[in-house]
Amino acid sequence: MKVAEERAPGAPAAEGFIPLCVPELRGNEWKYVKECLDTNWVSSVGTYVDRFEKSVADAVGARCAVATVNGTAALHVALLVAGVEPGDEVLVSTLTFIAPANAIRYVGAWPVFVDAEPRTWQMDPDRVVEFLETGCERRDGELRNRATGRRVRAILPVHILGHPVDMDPIIEAARRFGLAVVEDATESLGATYRGRPVGHLGDVACFSFNGNKILTTGGGGMIVTDREEWARRAKYLTTQAKDDPLEFVHGAVGFNYRLTNVLAAMGVAQMEQLESYVAAKRRIAERYRQAFARTPGISSFGEADWARSTFWMSTILVDREVYGVGSRDLLRLLEERGIQTRPLWEPIHRCRAHEGLCAGPVAVAEQLNRDALTLPCSVGLTEEQQCRVIDGILDAGARRRS
Ligand SMILES: Cc1ncc(COP(=O)(O)O)c(C=O)c1O
């Protein structure tokens, strides 16, 4: 029985099905959305767009925020305002959802993939520094990749799974080599790095509010930055580069990347609950950690001592040799019990869309892709549901070993 695959979009979940990660709408969402409908402010301007932008900017301590239709659009425009041009190269994590690499290609630039580091699974700062120091050279005042001859323009660290990247060495290297830092913080709203909010560590950062994120507007994104000029440019580019509010005069090729007031209204309501959602995610991760603390072959995704993770996703590593079951077999065994789990992404350097160019070895990302499994972790996951997931995992290992 393939419970997860048999569900048609929009169909009610099968009785007892435990999904991986679904939205939690228990605050003022209805009230604020209704207000938009009642007042006819349903389109891409309105007070909720402004309020949503302000609430995200305030949450990360940034001066400016620009709402976008989704996180991928936010990344596209963030790269443009950061000065990335066709033919440039951008260093990006290889172990992540594919959107940041796609955004790099949208601007005509090339991704250079960086491995994860084994402790936090995030972009490895040592690999970044090593590549910049030994794989690049200065030519005519510009940093160029020795192998390709292309200009290296930016670093795009992705804070995956709710945990921050170790940013200080990356920012230090970016300053030393004159590169922009564009944070992909789409998965980590609410996390902190050495006490500083994720999304306020580089030059510009992006968030996503798609359906599986810690907060959702159904679909949506945000660009945040302290640089007012960059924010103005981002607003301009995301609203069709309109030079005159009345006449149809356009000064550049812009995009229709605006977020509607209706969705922003949802966003405002969701932002009001951010802290309680982070607390719920952290509780769920802690319960898994305790449950598997003495299970040979299962280790939980943790938290560096300099980080406060949101544990947007609760992920385990399954050591097939020790546990007796590999991650994909475990996925199928849990699926038979109506429990949805997911592996981590195929490292992007291996995807046909982007294969190639890496800054050094990428063995850690390969191993994490093979062994990791993300477990149900919706904000609304009940203790009883979580016990079913835990029992399912413990049973699978016990049966194989006996
Ligand atoms: C790391 C990462 N970057 C970018 C995105 C793109 O966000 P969106 O789906 O809102 O376009 C996502 C999620 O979907 C993501 O997980």
The ligand as a MOL file (V3000), in Angstrom:
LIG
                    3D

  0  0  0     0  0            999 V3000
M  V30 BEGIN CTAB
M  V30 COUNTS 16 16 0 0 0
M  V30 BEGIN ATOM
M  V30 1 C 16.5270 26.0880 0.3030 0
M  V30 2 C 15.3720 26.6100 -0.4840 0
M  V30 3 N 15.5740 27.6470 -1.3020 0
M  V30 4 C 14.5660 28.1760 -2.0160 0
M  V30 5 C 13.2960 27.6660 -1.9400 0
M  V30 6 C 12.2630 28.2350 -2.8500 0
M  V30 7 O 11.1730 28.7780 -2.2270 0
M  V30 8 P 9.7710 28.8170 -3.0030 0
M  V30 9 O 9.2340 27.4390 -3.0350 0
M  V30 10 O 8.9570 29.7420 -2.1530 0
M  V30 11 O 10.0290 29.3660 -4.3520 0
M  V30 12 C 13.0340 26.5870 -1.0670 0
M  V30 13 C 11.7170 25.9810 -0.8650 0
M  V30 14 O 10.8630 25.7660 -1.5470 0
M  V30 15 C 14.1050 26.0400 -0.3310 0
M  V30 16 O 13.9110 24.9970 0.4800 0
M  V30 END ATOM
M  V30 BEGIN BOND
M  V30 1 1 1 2
M  V30 2 1 2 3
M  V30 3 2 2 15
M  V30 4 2 3 4
M  V30 5 1 4 5
M  V30 6 1 5 6
M  V30 7 2 5 12
M  V30 8 1 6 7
M  V30 9 1 7 8
M  V30 10 2 8 9
M  V30 11 1 8 10
M  V30 12 1 8 11
M  V30 13 1 12 13
M  V30 14 1 12 15
M  V30 15 2 13 14
M  V30 16 1 15 16
M  V30 END BOND
M  V30 END CTAB
M  END
